[in-house]
Structures are given as C-alpha cells and as structure tokens.
Amino acid sequence: MKNIAASLDALRQRIRAAERRYGRQPESVRLLAVSKTRGTEEVRTAAGHGQTDFGENYVREAVAKIDECGGQSLIWHFIGPIQSNKTRQIAEHFDWVHSLDRERIAGRLDAARPAEKGPLNVCLQVNTSGEASKSGAPPEAVHDLAETVAGLPNLRLRGLMTLPAPATDLEEQRRPFRQLRRLLEELQARGYDLDTLSMGTTGDMEAAIAEGATIVRIGTALFGVRRKE
Ligand SMILES: *Cc1c(COP(=O)(O)O)cnc(C)c1O
C-alpha cells in the first residue's frame, strides 16, 4: 500500500502549485479521491488525513464501502458509467453524480432520489474526444440535457465533467478542458447557475487546473497503480 498520508500531502501541494502557476484563486480546486478498487481501510486512512470527497465507479463495490464508512460524514461521488438498473442505488447512496449523459437516466435518478436527502448534485459528462471515447454526451446535446436536468426537482445541476482520451503534451491536454470550460460559460450566459468543472486526473490535472477545473479526480497519484478493474 502506498503511504496515503504522504501522497495526500504531495497532491495538495501539487494542486496549490498549479493554482498559483495559472493564476487561480487559492483553494479553488477541490480534490476528489478516486477510491474505486480500493478497500475501506484505504478510504478510512485518507479520511483520517482530512480527505472528505471520494469517487467511485462501480455501484455494488461502492455501496458496500459507503455502508462500512457510515457515520464518518464523507461525501460520495459517482463517476462511472450509469446503467439504468443501478439508478436507484446511485440516487439513494451518493451525494454527487458526475457522469450523467442521457435524459432517460436523469429522469430515473430524479424519481429515485429520497426526498429527505435533498437534491442530488449533478454534472453532465461531455464527450470532448469525439470518436476516441464512448462516454459522455456529444457537446451539441448538452444544452437540451441541461434544460431537462434543470427542470427536475430532485436533481441540482452543478456543472460539467469530462474524461478526455489520454495525451502527453500539455497543449494537447488543455484543448478538451478548454472546450468544456467554454461550454460551461455558454450555459452560464444562458442563465444557469453553475459552479463546477470536474476535469483532470493523475496524468493531466495541471492542464485541467490551467483551464479552470474546480474538482480534480485523482486515483493513481493517491492510492498507487490499480491492480484490477
Ligand atoms: C479512474 C478514474 C479517475 C482517476 O484516474 P487516475 O488516473 O487514477 O487518477 C478519474 N476519473 C474517472 C472518471 C475515472 O474513472
């Protein structure tokens, strides 16, 4: 197991350094710890060092972990592909969903959200890589999807998310993130009250912060290389 406390400190420094380098407000970027395939102990260790937000991709694995960590007031984000037969469990157990990309799934999440939990925070996932990726709504579908989600009482539209095809060159990495930021700005100009750009992983978080990320989703740099998925 990686030394999670040391990795967390290093990551926080990396985020603060990128905020300074790209003229972002201090502490304007939030770290989402991606804990898919990781055990409850690793989540607890990170939580013990001040990490509050955790991201999961697989519903069954996540629900067990969330139950085991009950009472720790952690914030759970669903970031994986959403199967329609899993919408109830997602709506009941999570605080955020980053990967909403279809109207039908939006309706199902809204219908299944327990009233006492308050609205589910939602980011629309956008496919900024064209043919290279299957997940996410095409950019031209985002306005209609936003309108649908904004009309659902048990969902709260917070912003946009993307997971671009990997690239090594900083300029190439920045391009899809810039596209996502511009889409967010378009929606804001149409009157949507949005505050979230969920973008950037271990390999491209500096590029994402340069383009305005407010949440970076980090697994490998925190917990080490995943053995299985
Ligand atoms: C796994 C995953 C991450 C984390 O990626 P790392 O390269 O391990 O930091 C971020 N976002 C999504 C949607 C993921 O599935």
The ligand as an SDF file (V2000), in Angstrom:
LIG
                    3D

 15 15  0  0  0  0  0  0  0  0999 V2000
  -10.3870    6.0780  -12.5640 C   0  0  0  0  0  0  0  0  0  0  0  0
  -10.9060    7.4320  -12.8550 C   0  0  0  0  0  0  0  0  0  0  0  0
  -10.2090    8.5890  -12.4520 C   0  0  0  0  0  0  0  0  0  0  0  0
   -8.8510    8.5570  -11.7510 C   0  0  0  0  0  0  0  0  0  0  0  0
   -7.8080    8.3660  -12.6700 O   0  0  0  0  0  0  0  0  0  0  0  0
   -6.2640    8.3040  -12.1940 P   0  0  0  0  0  0  0  0  0  0  0  0
   -5.5190    8.3270  -13.4690 O   0  0  0  0  0  0  0  0  0  0  0  0
   -6.0920    7.0310  -11.4270 O   0  0  0  0  0  0  0  0  0  0  0  0
   -6.0050    9.4980  -11.3460 O   0  0  0  0  0  0  0  0  0  0  0  0
  -10.7930    9.8190  -12.7130 C   0  0  0  0  0  0  0  0  0  0  0  0
  -11.9910    9.9220  -13.3430 N   0  0  0  0  0  0  0  0  0  0  0  0
  -12.6860    8.8490  -13.7330 C   0  0  0  0  0  0  0  0  0  0  0  0
  -13.9970    9.0250  -14.4240 C   0  0  0  0  0  0  0  0  0  0  0  0
  -12.1740    7.5650  -13.5150 C   0  0  0  0  0  0  0  0  0  0  0  0
  -12.8590    6.5040  -13.9530 O   0  0  0  0  0  0  0  0  0  0  0  0
  1  2  1  0
  2  3  1  0
  2 14  2  0
  3  4  1  0
  3 10  2  0
  4  5  1  0
  5  6  1  0
  6  7  2  0
  6  8  1  0
  6  9  1  0
 10 11  1  0
 11 12  2  0
 12 13  1  0
 12 14  1  0
 14 15  1  0
M  END
$$$$
